[in-house]
């Protein structure tokens, strides 16, 4: 199996992410597509530059949604670290 391509129409890329590829996928005003293959893994991600050009309200909504997803994941990571290190909320 190749490290990148499509399976049943779903794109995948299991190469190590690079800054150039992250920028190419998530901020590429030259690409007319809003949904582009993910930088790492299977599925799609948002090309924020094209989304901003096509729909400013959609751009801000996507930013808020992605920020909430990121912060929720960060909160879960902090909880796991506290559990592993034995730190409680009182510390």
Buried (B, 14 or more C-beta within 10 A) or exposed (E): EEEEEEEEEEBBBEEEEEEEBEEBBBBBEEEEEBEBBBBBEEEBBBBBBBBBEEEEEEBEEBBEEBEEEEEEEEEEEEEEEEEEEEEEEEE
